[in-house]
Amino acid sequence: MGSLSRVVALFRRRRVSGETIYMASLWFPTRVLVVDDYEPWRRFFSTTLEKEPELQVIGQVSDGLEAVCQAQQLQPDLILLDIGLPTLNGIEAACRIRDVFPTSKILFVSENRSLDIVEKALSTGAGGYVVKSDAGSELLPAVEAVLQGKRFVSASLRGRDEEHSTKQARRERIVAPSRSQSVEPNRHELRLCSDDAAFVDDFAHSIEAALESGSAVVVIATESHRANLLQQLRADGVDVDAAAERKLYIPLDVFDWFPTVMDTSTDGDGFAKGVPHVMVEALRTAKERHLHLAVG
């Protein structure tokens, strides 16, 4: 059940045979682990939850791998889990938590609005998904729903299902690989897009998926395409600035890139001399963190 420090007493006053008596009942508060790499969000979540006497925040962590360890050690009833975490992203952390302590309920709280990411997050067995921008009004209702075994998804996401289906159908028209085509771990895809809007939508989707899977992304495109991609990524809730700061999102101009790729001789570290410095840094970062590198 738990330690006595978790027990909360609730006193009720009743009238019995003309006399006032006090009856006490005991219950165990729901133990919550908060996981987010941004301290102000951890503080906000914890403060909001602890306003409710039946909720008890038992830990705060900022790292995906540490979340798995703490879930096994603390055995919380509920885990508030961000997606963009260092070391191990939230979706991978949720899968591991399911292995080490499957009875913990999971509620994702993320600013990422990509419906593909939402679907991946919920496919881990999580009970809900709250957009951080909506957490002020939705966090507590979401917690209540998940603890009752119900599914909760932010209202701002529900209205995008039809739009998502339309975009997905367009992607399927643009990229139609053969059924017999095998999937290789290191593959190159040729994508034919009908217009600039299709290009931006298709590559924004790929970039979001790569970042959420923990890959570093290098985007080689024209200035206008990079600007449109940036706008689309931010509209989908991707924290591009944070990804760029962590050298996980590297935008390069196509006209600066092509003149350099002709020099294929290598330096002492094995990288081609013609590869731009930022590209080399991305490669090194990916190698040091054991990440995949996606180039588009």
Backbone hydrogen bonds in HBPLUS format (Angstrom, degrees):
<---DONOR---> <-ACCEPTOR-->    atom                        ^
c    i                          cat <-CA-CA->   ^        H-A-AA   ^      H-
h    n   atom  resd res      DA  || num        DHA   H-A  angle D-A-AA Bond
n    s   type  num  typ     dist DA aas  dist angle  dist       angle   num
A0006-ARG N   A0003-SER O   3.08 MM   3  5.72 161.9  2.12 114.5 120.2     1
A0007-VAL N   A0004-LEU O   3.00 MM   3  5.24 157.5  2.06 108.8 116.0     2
A0008-VAL N   A0027-TRP O   3.11 MM  19  5.72 162.5  2.14 162.0 167.6     3
A0027-TRP N   A0008-VAL O   3.31 MM  19  5.72 149.2  2.41 145.4 154.3     4
A0010-LEU N   A0025-SER O   2.95 MM  15  5.35 157.2  2.00 157.2 164.0     5
A0025-SER N   A0010-LEU O   2.99 MM  15  5.35 155.0  2.05 142.4 149.9     6
A0012-ARG N   A0023-MET O   2.78 MM  11  5.23 161.8  1.82 154.1 160.5     7
A0023-MET N   A0012-ARG O   2.83 MM  11  5.23 167.2  1.84 156.1 158.1     8
A0014-ARG N   A0021-ILE O   2.93 MM   7  5.50 169.6  1.94 162.7 165.3     9
A0021-ILE N   A0014-ARG O   2.86 MM   7  5.50 166.4  1.88 161.5 165.9    10
A0016-VAL N   A0019-GLU O   2.79 MM   3  5.27 160.6  1.82 159.8 160.1    11
A0019-GLU N   A0016-VAL O   2.95 MM   3  5.27 164.3  1.97 115.6 119.6    12
A0030-THR N   A0054-GLU O   2.70 MM  24  6.02 153.1  1.77 164.5 155.0    13
A0056-GLN N   A0030-THR O   2.79 MM  26  5.89 159.3  1.83 167.1 161.2    14
A0077-ASP N   A0031-ARG O   2.82 MM  46  5.16 136.1  2.01 130.9 144.9    15
A0078-LEU N   A0031-ARG O   3.09 MM  47  6.38 154.9  2.16 158.8 160.1    16
A0032-VAL N   A0056-GLN O   2.76 MM  24  5.88 164.3  1.78 152.5 154.2    17
A0058-ILE N   A0032-VAL O   2.85 MM  26  5.79 155.3  1.91 147.8 155.9    18
A0033-LEU N   A0078-LEU O   2.93 MM  45  6.41 156.6  1.99 154.8 162.0    19
A0080-LEU N   A0033-LEU O   2.88 MM  47  6.25 156.5  1.94 159.8 167.7    20
A0034-VAL N   A0059-GLY O   2.98 MM  25  6.25 173.4  1.99 154.4 153.5    21
A0061-VAL N   A0034-VAL O   2.94 MM  27  6.45 157.2  1.99 160.2 167.7    22
A0035-VAL N   A0080-LEU O   2.82 MM  45  5.86 149.7  1.91 154.6 164.8    23
A0082-ASP N   A0035-VAL O   3.05 MM  47  6.10 140.1  2.22 144.1 156.2    24
A0036-ASP N   A0061-VAL O   3.03 MM  25  6.50 151.7  2.12 161.4 162.5    25
A0041-TRP N   A0038-TYR O   3.04 MM   3  5.61 127.3  2.33 115.2 127.8    26
A0042-ARG N   A0038-TYR O   3.18 MM   4  6.53 157.2  2.23 150.1 157.1    27
A0043-ARG N   A0039-GLU O   2.92 MM   4  6.16 160.8  1.95 157.7 162.9    28
A0044-PHE N   A0040-PRO O   2.92 MM   4  6.11 155.9  1.98 141.6 148.4    29
A0045-PHE N   A0041-TRP O   2.88 MM   4  6.07 173.1  1.88 158.3 159.6    30
A0046-SER N   A0042-ARG O   2.97 MM   4  6.07 167.7  1.99 149.1 153.0    31
A0047-THR N   A0043-ARG O   2.91 MM   4  6.00 165.5  1.93 150.3 154.7    32
A0048-THR N   A0044-PHE O   2.94 MM   4  6.06 164.1  1.96 152.5 157.1    33
A0049-LEU N   A0045-PHE O   2.93 MM   4  6.10 164.6  1.96 153.5 157.8    34
A0050-GLU N   A0046-SER O   2.95 MM   4  6.02 162.7  1.98 151.8 156.5    35
A0051-LYS N   A0048-THR O   3.41 MM   3  5.59 157.7  2.46 101.3 107.7    36
A0052-GLU N   A0049-LEU O   3.03 MM   3  5.78 162.1  2.06 119.3 124.8    37
A0055-LEU N   A0052-GLU O   3.01 MM   3  5.57 166.6  2.03 123.0 125.9    38
A0067-ALA N   A0063-ASP O   2.94 MM   4  6.16 142.0  2.09 144.3 155.3    39
A0064-GLY N   A0086-PRO O   3.28 MM  22  6.22 158.8  2.33 162.9 167.6    40
A0068-VAL N   A0064-GLY O   3.28 MM   4  6.66 147.3  2.40 142.6 149.3    41
A0069-CYS N   A0065-LEU O   3.20 MM   4  6.57 159.6  2.24 146.7 151.7    42
A0070-GLN N   A0066-GLU O   2.81 MM   4  6.03 163.4  1.84 154.7 159.1    43
A0071-ALA N   A0067-ALA O   2.87 MM   4  5.95 148.5  1.97 142.6 151.3    44
A0072-GLN N   A0068-VAL O   3.13 MM   4  6.37 154.3  2.20 145.5 151.4    45
A0073-GLN N   A0069-CYS O   2.96 MM   4  6.20 153.2  2.03 144.9 153.0    46
A0074-LEU N   A0070-GLN O   2.71 MM   4  5.56 167.1  1.73 149.0 153.4    47
A0075-GLN N   A0071-ALA O   2.99 MM   4  5.12 139.9  2.16 121.7 132.3    48
A0105-LYS N   A0077-ASP O   2.97 MM  28  6.13 176.4  1.97 139.6 139.1    49
A0079-ILE N   A0105-LYS O   2.78 MM  26  6.23 144.9  1.91 154.0 165.9    50
A0107-LEU N   A0079-ILE O   2.90 MM  28  6.15 168.8  1.91 162.7 162.8    51
A0081-LEU N   A0107-LEU O   2.93 MM  26  6.10 162.6  1.96 144.0 148.9    52
A0109-VAL N   A0081-LEU O   2.95 MM  28  5.81 154.7  2.01 127.8 133.8    53
A0085-LEU N   A0083-ILE O   2.86 MM   2  5.75 125.7  2.16 114.9  98.5    54
A0090-GLY N   A0083-ILE O   2.77 MM   7  3.92 172.1  1.77 124.5 127.4    55
A0088-LEU N   A0086-PRO O   2.66 MM   2  5.53 146.3  1.77 104.7  94.5    56
A0093-ALA N   A0089-ASN O   2.88 MM   4  6.11 157.8  1.93 155.0 162.5    57
A0094-ALA N   A0090-GLY O   2.84 MM   4  6.00 153.3  1.91 144.5 151.0    58
A0095-CYS N   A0091-ILE O   3.19 MM   4  6.48 154.8  2.25 143.7 149.4    59
A0096-ARG N   A0092-GLU O   3.11 MM   4  6.43 156.3  2.17 148.2 154.2    60
A0097-ILE N   A0093-ALA O   2.82 MM   4  6.05 155.3  1.88 152.1 159.9    61
A0098-ARG N   A0094-ALA O   2.98 MM   4  6.19 148.8  2.08 145.0 152.7    62
A0099-ASP N   A0096-ARG O   2.95 MM   3  5.09 130.3  2.20  97.6 111.4    63
A0100-VAL N   A0096-ARG O   3.04 MM   4  6.45 155.9  2.10 153.2 159.2    64
A0101-PHE N   A0097-ILE O   2.80 MM   4  5.63 162.8  1.83 153.7 158.0    65
A0104-SER N   A0101-PHE O   3.35 MM   3  6.23 169.2  2.36 125.4 127.9    66
A0127-GLY N   A0106-ILE O   2.79 MM  21  5.80 152.3  1.87 156.9 164.5    67
A0108-PHE N   A0128-GLY O   3.00 MM  20  6.09 157.8  2.05 146.6 139.9    68
A0130-VAL N   A0108-PHE O   2.79 MM  22  6.16 162.8  1.82 151.6 156.4    69
A0110-SER N   A0130-VAL O   3.00 MM  20  6.44 144.4  2.13 158.0 168.5    70
A0132-LYS N   A0110-SER O   3.04 MM  22  5.27 146.3  2.16 105.8 113.9    71
A0113-ARG N   A0236-ASP O   2.59 MM 123  4.91 160.5  1.63 144.5 146.6    72
A0117-ILE N   A0114-SER O   3.05 MM   3  5.25 119.2  2.43 100.1 114.2    73
A0118-VAL N   A0114-SER O   2.95 MM   4  6.32 156.9  2.01 150.3 157.7    74
A0119-GLU N   A0115-LEU O   2.93 MM   4  6.05 160.5  1.97 143.2 147.9    75
A0120-LYS N   A0116-ASP O   3.01 MM   4  6.27 155.0  2.07 142.8 149.6    76
A0121-ALA N   A0117-ILE O   2.83 MM   4  6.05 158.7  1.87 152.7 158.7    77
A0122-LEU N   A0118-VAL O   2.93 MM   4  6.18 165.3  1.95 155.0 158.2    78
A0123-SER N   A0119-GLU O   2.91 MM   4  5.99 138.0  2.09 140.2 151.9    79
A0124-THR N   A0121-ALA O   3.24 MM   3  5.70 160.5  2.28 108.5 114.4    80
A0125-GLY N   A0122-LEU O   3.06 MM   3  5.64 165.1  2.09 116.8 121.0    81
A0152-PHE N   A0127-GLY O   3.07 MM  25  6.60 147.9  2.18 140.8 150.7    82
A0129-TYR N   A0152-PHE O   2.81 MM  23  6.29 146.0  1.92 149.5 160.7    83
A0154-SER N   A0129-TYR O   3.01 MM  25  6.41 145.5  2.13 166.4 171.4    84
A0134-ASP N   A0131-VAL O   2.81 MM   3  5.40 147.9  1.91 118.1 128.2    85
A0135-ALA N   A0132-LYS O   2.99 MM   3  4.93 162.7  2.02 106.5 112.0    86
A0137-SER N   A0134-ASP O   3.22 MM   3  5.96 137.1  2.42 117.9 125.7    87
A0138-GLU N   A0134-ASP O   2.92 MM   4  5.87 147.7  2.03 151.1 160.3    88
A0139-LEU N   A0135-ALA O   2.96 MM   4  4.68 157.6  2.01 126.2 127.0    89
A0142-ALA N   A0138-GLU O   2.88 MM   4  5.88 154.2  1.95 152.7 160.5    90
A0143-VAL N   A0139-LEU O   2.90 MM   4  6.17 158.2  1.95 153.8 159.9    91
A0144-GLU N   A0140-LEU O   2.96 MM   4  6.17 165.4  1.99 153.8 157.3    92
A0145-ALA N   A0141-PRO O   2.95 MM   4  6.14 159.0  1.99 145.1 150.8    93
A0146-VAL N   A0142-ALA O   2.91 MM   4  6.11 169.2  1.92 156.8 159.3    94
A0147-LEU N   A0143-VAL O   2.97 MM   4  6.10 162.0  2.01 151.7 156.8    95
A0148-GLN N   A0144-GLU O   3.15 MM   4  6.31 132.2  2.39 136.7 148.6    96
A0148-GLN N   A0145-ALA O   3.09 MM   3  5.14 132.2  2.32  96.1 109.5    97
A0150-LYS N   A0145-ALA O   2.86 MM   5  5.05 157.5  1.91 154.4 146.8    98
A0149-GLY N   A0146-VAL O   2.96 MM   3  5.05 159.5  2.00 107.6 112.2    99
A0157-LEU N   A0154-SER O   3.00 MM   3  5.54 157.5  2.05 114.5 121.7   100
A0160-ARG N   A0157-LEU O   3.10 MM   3  5.50 161.6  2.14 113.0 118.6   101
A0164-HIS N   A0160-ARG O   2.82 MM   4  5.97 156.5  1.88 153.2 160.3   102
A0165-SER N   A0161-ASP O   2.96 MM   4  6.23 153.9  2.03 147.6 154.2   103
A0166-THR N   A0162-GLU O   3.08 MM   4  6.35 153.9  2.15 146.7 153.3   104
A0167-LYS N   A0163-GLU O   3.02 MM   4  6.31 160.0  2.06 150.4 155.4   105
A0168-GLN N   A0164-HIS O   2.88 MM   4  6.08 158.0  1.93 150.6 157.0   106
A0169-ALA N   A0165-SER O   3.01 MM   4  6.18 155.1  2.07 144.1 150.3   107
A0170-ARG N   A0166-THR O   3.06 MM   4  6.34 149.7  2.16 142.9 151.2   108
A0171-ARG N   A0167-LYS O   2.94 MM   4  6.27 152.0  2.02 149.0 156.4   109
A0172-GLU N   A0168-GLN O   3.03 MM   4  6.31 153.4  2.10 145.9 152.9   110
A0173-ARG N   A0169-ALA O   3.10 MM   4  6.40 137.8  2.29 138.1 149.0   111
A0173-ARG N   A0170-ARG O   3.15 MM   3  5.08 126.0  2.46  91.7 105.6   112
A0174-ILE N   A0170-ARG O   3.01 MM   4  6.27 146.3  2.12 144.0 153.3   113
A0175-VAL N   A0171-ARG O   2.87 MM   4  6.05 170.0  1.88 160.4 161.8   114
A0181-GLN N   A0178-SER O   3.02 MM   3  5.19 160.5  2.06 107.8 114.0   115
A0199-PHE N   A0195-ASP O   3.04 MM   4  6.35 153.7  2.11 147.1 155.1   116
A0200-VAL N   A0196-ASP O   2.91 MM   4  6.16 167.9  1.92 158.7 159.9   117
A0201-ASP N   A0197-ALA O   2.97 MM   4  6.08 168.0  1.99 149.0 152.8   118
A0202-ASP N   A0198-ALA O   2.91 MM   4  5.91 164.2  1.93 147.5 152.3   119
A0203-PHE N   A0199-PHE O   2.97 MM   4  6.09 171.1  1.98 155.9 158.4   120
A0204-ALA N   A0200-VAL O   2.84 MM   4  5.79 152.4  1.92 146.8 155.1   121
A0205-HIS N   A0201-ASP O   3.10 MM   4  6.19 156.6  2.16 141.5 147.4   122
A0206-SER N   A0202-ASP O   3.16 MM   4  6.46 153.8  2.23 140.4 147.4   123
A0207-ILE N   A0203-PHE O   2.84 MM   4  6.02 160.0  1.88 150.1 155.2   124
A0208-GLU N   A0204-ALA O   2.91 MM   4  6.10 164.8  1.93 152.2 156.0   125
A0209-ALA N   A0205-HIS O   3.10 MM   4  6.29 163.9  2.12 148.3 152.5   126
A0210-ALA N   A0206-SER O   2.95 MM   4  6.14 155.9  2.01 146.6 153.5   127
A0211-LEU N   A0207-ILE O   2.93 MM   4  6.14 166.7  1.94 157.5 160.1   128
A0212-GLU N   A0208-GLU O   2.97 MM   4  6.10 162.9  2.00 150.4 155.5   129
A0213-SER N   A0209-ALA O   3.04 MM   4  6.14 136.1  2.23 138.6 149.5   130
A0215-SER N   A0210-ALA O   2.88 MM   5  5.21 156.2  1.94 161.4 153.7   131
A0214-GLY N   A0211-LEU O   3.03 MM   3  5.18 157.3  2.09 105.0 111.7   132
A0216-ALA N   A0292-HIS O   2.87 MM  76  6.28 160.8  1.91 165.9 163.6   133
A0294-ALA N   A0216-ALA O   2.78 MM  78  6.17 167.8  1.79 165.5 168.0   134
A0217-VAL N   A0248-LEU O   2.65 MM  31  5.76 167.2  1.66 144.6 148.4   135
A0250-ILE N   A0217-VAL O   2.75 MM  33  6.10 163.0  1.78 161.5 167.2   136
A0218-VAL N   A0294-ALA O   2.78 MM  76  6.18 162.2  1.81 163.7 169.9   137
A0296-GLY N   A0218-VAL O   2.91 MM  78  6.39 160.3  1.95 164.3 170.7   138
A0219-VAL N   A0250-ILE O   2.79 MM  31  6.08 155.7  1.85 144.0 152.0   139
A0252-LEU N   A0219-VAL O   2.65 MM  33  5.90 164.5  1.67 173.4 169.7   140
A0221-ALA N   A0252-LEU O   3.09 MM  31  6.51 157.3  2.14 170.8 165.8   141
A0254-VAL N   A0221-ALA O   3.06 MM  33  4.85 147.1  2.18 114.8 118.6   142
A0226-ARG N   A0222-THR O   2.90 MM   4  6.11 158.9  1.95 155.3 161.5   143
A0227-ALA N   A0223-GLU O   2.98 MM   4  6.20 156.7  2.03 148.2 154.4   144
A0228-ASN N   A0224-SER O   2.97 MM   4  6.21 160.0  2.01 148.5 153.8   145
A0229-LEU N   A0225-HIS O   2.84 MM   4  6.01 156.2  1.90 147.8 154.8   146
A0230-LEU N   A0226-ARG O   2.91 MM   4  6.06 159.3  1.95 146.5 152.2   147
A0231-GLN N   A0227-ALA O   3.00 MM   4  6.24 157.7  2.05 146.4 152.1   148
A0232-GLN N   A0228-ASN O   2.97 MM   4  6.19 158.5  2.02 146.8 152.5   149
A0233-LEU N   A0229-LEU O   2.86 MM   4  6.05 164.3  1.88 156.5 160.7   150
A0234-ARG N   A0230-LEU O   3.03 MM   4  6.19 163.7  2.06 149.0 153.3   151
A0235-ALA N   A0231-GLN O   2.99 MM   4  6.15 149.9  2.08 141.4 150.2   152
A0236-ASP N   A0232-GLN O   2.99 MM   4  6.24 137.7  2.18 142.5 153.6   153
A0236-ASP N   A0233-LEU O   3.14 MM   3  5.09 127.3  2.43  92.6 106.4   154
A0238-VAL N   A0233-LEU O   2.95 MM   5  5.36 163.4  1.98 152.8 147.7   155
A0237-GLY N   A0234-ARG O   3.01 MM   3  5.02 158.7  2.06 103.5 108.6   156
A0240-VAL N   A0238-VAL O   2.94 MM   2  5.56 123.7  2.27 109.4  93.0   157
A0243-ALA N   A0239-ASP O   3.12 MM   4  6.43 157.4  2.18 147.7 154.4   158
A0244-ALA N   A0240-VAL O   2.81 MM   4  6.03 155.1  1.87 152.7 159.6   159
A0245-GLU N   A0241-ASP O   2.93 MM   4  6.12 154.2  2.00 144.9 152.0   160
A0246-ARG N   A0242-ALA O   3.05 MM   4  6.27 144.0  2.19 141.8 150.9   161
A0248-LEU N   A0243-ALA O   2.75 MM   5  5.01 165.2  1.77 163.6 158.3   162
A0247-LYS N   A0244-ALA O   3.00 MM   3  4.88 157.7  2.05 103.7 108.3   163
A0256-ASP N   A0253-ASP O   3.12 MM   3  5.36 134.8  2.33 103.2 115.2   164
A0257-TRP N   A0253-ASP O   3.06 MM   4  6.25 140.4  2.23 147.1 158.9   165
A0258-PHE N   A0254-VAL O   3.16 MM   4  6.25 172.4  2.17 152.4 151.9   166
A0260-THR N   A0257-TRP O   3.07 MM   3  5.69 142.4  2.22 116.7 126.9   167
A0263-ASP N   A0260-THR O   3.32 MM   3  6.13 161.6  2.35 121.2 124.3   168
A0273-LYS N   A0265-SER O   2.60 MM   8  5.77 162.0  1.63 157.7 159.3   169
A0267-ASP N   A0271-PHE O   2.83 MM   4  5.65 157.8  1.87 156.0 158.5   170
A0270-GLY N   A0267-ASP O   3.11 MM   3  5.48 164.4  2.13 113.3 117.2   171
A0275-VAL N   A0272-ALA O   3.19 MM   3  5.56 161.3  2.22 110.5 116.2   172
A0279-MET N   A0276-PRO O   3.05 MM   3  5.30 123.3  2.38 102.9 117.3   173
A0280-VAL N   A0276-PRO O   3.06 MM   4  6.46 156.4  2.12 153.4 160.5   174
A0281-GLU N   A0277-HIS O   2.89 MM   4  6.22 158.0  1.94 153.9 160.2   175
A0282-ALA N   A0278-VAL O   2.95 MM   4  6.19 149.7  2.04 139.7 147.8   176
A0283-LEU N   A0279-MET O   2.91 MM   4  6.21 156.6  1.97 150.6 156.9   177
A0284-ARG N   A0280-VAL O   2.85 MM   4  6.12 160.5  1.89 152.4 157.9   178
A0285-THR N   A0281-GLU O   2.83 MM   4  5.99 163.2  1.86 149.0 154.0   179
A0286-ALA N   A0282-ALA O   2.89 MM   4  6.06 164.5  1.92 149.0 153.2   180
A0287-LYS N   A0283-LEU O   2.93 MM   4  6.10 156.3  1.98 145.4 152.3   181
A0288-GLU N   A0284-ARG O   2.82 MM   4  6.05 163.9  1.84 157.0 160.9   182
A0289-ARG N   A0285-THR O   2.97 MM   4  6.12 155.3  2.03 150.0 156.4   183
A0291-LEU N   A0286-ALA O   2.67 MM   5  4.57 166.2  1.69 144.9 147.1   184
A0290-HIS N   A0287-LYS O   3.25 MM   3  5.00 157.6  2.30  97.4 103.6   185
